[in-house]
Structure formats: C-alpha cells, structure tokens
Amino acid sequence: MDQEKVKKRIRYPGLDSKIMSAAQAAEFIKDGMVVGMSGFTRAGDPKQIPFEFAKIAEGGKRKIYLMTGASLGADVDGAMARADAISKRTPFMSDRDMRAAINQGRIPYYDLNLGDLAPMIRRKQLPDPDIAVVEATAITEDGIVIPTSSCGSTDVFLEKGKQILLEINMAVPDGFEGVHDCYIPQTRNMPAPAAIPIMDVMDRAGSIGYKIDPSKIVGIVLTNQLDSASENVLADPAQDAMATNLRNFFLSEIKAGRMTESLFPLQAGVGSVANAGLWGLLEGPFQGLTMWSEVLQDSTWDLLDSGRMTFATGTSITVSPKKTEEVYGNWDRYKDKVCIRPIYITNSAEIIKRINLIAVNTAMDVDIYGNVNSTNIAGSNMMNGIGGSGDFAVNAHTTIFLTRAASPDGRLSRVLPMVPHVDHNEHNVDIIITDLGIADLRGLSPRERAAKIIAISSPDYKPALEEYFRLACERGGHTPHILEKAFEFFENQRKTGSMKG
C-alpha cells in the first residue's frame, strides 16, 4: 500500500508501529469480553477484524457481548452468529442467521432504543467495553480519530473502551475529514448532561472526530473496502401510493397553515417504504427542506440533487450500489450539505423536540386504535429491533407511521384488531398512512380512531374489522375490545396460512 497515503491517514507519531494483520488484531479479542464495534446500518463497520475473530471463535471457543451502533454490513453479524461467538447482542441487528439464533433462544438479545445505548453505558447501567473495534478515516497528529461513514455509538466505545483496535479504511475519500460533528456530552452533576448547544439542523457543537488516548490503541489494520450497499428495493405500486398519501398529508398541513413548503426537519426510517415516502417529495411545492435523521439513504441524496433539500444530518450514510458510486465519486459536491453525528445527538429527545421534527417510520402492523408493532412477527419472533423509531416517535412534532394495508400476497392484514406486540403506543402516534389512505388520529378518542383506521384497511379484511369493532362497542368500554377474539386473525393464519380464515 502507498506509504505516503498511509502517512496521510495515520498522522500521530509512532502509531505506524501498531500496524498489523487483521488476524493478529483479532487475537486481542478474548473470551468473555464486552466488545464495542463501530457501524450503523451497514455503514462504517470494521471490514476485516470481525471475520478473523469469527474464525478464531469457531465452535464457541470464544464468546463476546457485542455492542454496536446498529446493524453491521457484509455478513459480519452472520459470521459471528454461525461461529457461535456471541454471548449477548445489543442494540440492533438485521442478519438472517443472527435473527434465527435470537429467536431460537441461543443468543440473548437486548432490543433497545438506539439513542439510549451511550447514556446507559455512561451511567454505568450497561458495562464498559473491554475493547473498541472501530473503522476510521484517519487519526490526526493530536490523537483525534476521524470516523468514516457513520458515527453511531463509536463515541462511547472509544471513550470507555480499555483497548482500541482501529481499521483505517483507505477507500473512504480524504474529504470525509471535516464532515462529522462529534459532540461528547458535557456532564455537570453525573449522570445529568448539560444542555446540547444545537438549535438548528446546521449547527455544530463538537469536533471533527474523537479525541482519544493513543496509548489505548493496541493494533491498526489497513483496509480498502467501501461499505456494504443498501438492500433497499425500488418502490412498488403500494409504496408509491403511500408516498402519494404522505405528500397529500403534507399538502393538507400547508393548506391549513400548520406547515410551510419547507415543512419541518424530516426524519425517515430505514428501508424501501421510507425511501419511497421521501421520493414523493420530489413532486409538489416543497423547497428548503432539511433532514435530521439516522440514516441518509438514496432519497436523501436525490432530494439534495434536486435542490429541494438544502441540508441533511444523520448518523450514517447507507446507499444502494448505484448511489454509492454517485455519492463517493462526487463527494466534493455533497460534503458541505451533510453532517454525520453520534446517535446520542441525532436521537436526542432534547433536540428532536426543539427543532419540531417530523418522524416518518415504517410499521410492521397497526391496530384499530393506533398502537404500532415494529419488531416482533406475530408477537414472538424478532425481526430486527426497534432501532431509533422509539426515540423519534415519542418526541416528534408529528409522528407518522407507514404500512401496507395488507401483505403483497394478500394473506396478511397489516391492520389488526389488536397488535400482538406494542412498540409505539397510541398516545405517541399522530398519523397512520397505508396505500389506501390517511388516518389523522390527532385529537380523537379511541372509537373515533378506530373508524379512521378501519377506513384505510384492505377491502379483504375491512368487513371483519368492522364486525369486530361493532361487537366490541356493544360490549362497551373506553377502548372496546373482545379479548377472546382480538387475535383471531392470527389463529386463522395458523390454521390456513391466511388471516382471511
């Protein structure tokens, strides 16, 4: 590898002596350790050390308590799950093999609002990492670690980790240095942090990276590999319909004088549904849009290119293969329009409330009173985790959830009499949007909400939902239910494979 380029990235004196192979670095990860690993939704995760550790740990020879910012890319979680190398996992994952191990009870999984991880470590409610394994763009002359495409919870891993392993990724453009705002909370009386001095999406309060004690670095591995690309698929007709309904909701808010054509800062969940929702804003009168979110997906960059969005901040960049080439190949065009921050900041209740954020997230299913399930299939099997949707839903100016009225094959209704698992309760949900309409729940009683939500359900399931609600109302109650019938949709699915019965 070009030694001049290496010197440009490893500028702290004497650290070149710590350069080693990934296999050598992985030996520092011992059985029983708590490991804090950088990475957030397939962005900014270490590319080599985890795989070498999986080889060493194969067959459960070593097990670690793995903490990350969010999901890891390139099959990292899967490799460690297949090696039986995980004693516990938190706070989010999206790998098929790890999901299977979690649902089989082989890997204990602590599903956690992402914004809570760093504060809980700092308050000693969760253990400090024994070692931090972090991807970086560079380490400066002053001992500042510059992240790559995500910040996530890297701040607390570097701060509290007893040892540090760095992967310096030479594939990341030099221009990444300066795009981060790495704010560390200032504590007055522990564990209460001082106010975060951010009043607007474009404000900066921190440093270009994280100041560390270089003596904690025990190994440096050089890599040259971009992040795993997003797995988002192109929008389908149902997602396009949801995007149209979301756009129409915003237009109605503008007409009513509750928002302007700039709306308020936008947050969008991860995935094709949320992507499609934001793509819908490429049409209409919208201008001067800003984003305060976790993940900057394809739609973010399209809105920036269109000129409708002026600035976007998040904790990671997660894009498709085509968009990866466009963004990284033209980084100078974007670097002044984006800012990457720690999840502690992007998901801060204080800031979310202050900037009047609009939260747009995806529901697995919803019930007729507005409760939302984001995580557990049929109430039992973990999908990925709650992610940051809870941080945003509770604190947003307007909380919106998108979901199909029914699954693409029609076998499952996404509107239910009662959700089998509640991640976001009715008190925090303002708007539910399906491909069949908009249910504005603001100011409504439970019975009023039910009428609105049933109206946007699938025609295949609407009669059953209406009948359930009618009988429940006859039985009475503020939130009418027939508990012995509330989960009949799932019983139908168990017997016939379809909720239709």
Secondary structure, 3 states (H helix, E strand, C coil): CCHHHHHHHECCCCHHHHECCHHHHHCCCCCCCEEEECCECCECCCCCHHHHHHHHHCCCCCCEEEEECCCCCCCHHHHHHHCCCEEEEECCCCCHHHHHHHHCCCCCECCCCHHHHHHHHHCCCCCCCCEEEEEECEECCCCEEECCCECECHHHHHHHCCEEEEEEECCCCHHHCCCECECCCCEEECCEECCCCCCCCCCCCCECCEECCHHHEEEEEEECCCCCCCCCCCCCHHHHHHHHHHHHHHHHHHHCCCCCCCCCCEEECCCHHHHHHHHHHHCCCCCCEEEECCEECHHHHHHHHHCCEEEEEECEECCCHHHHHHHHHCHHHHCCCEEECEHHHHCCHHHHHHCCCEEEEECCEEECCCCEECCEECCCEECCCCCCHHHHHHHCCEEEEECCCECCCCCCECEECCCCCCCECHHHCCEEEECCEEEECCCCCHHHHHHHHHHCCCCCCHHHHHHHHHHHHHHCCCCCCCCCCCCHHHHHHHHHCCCCC
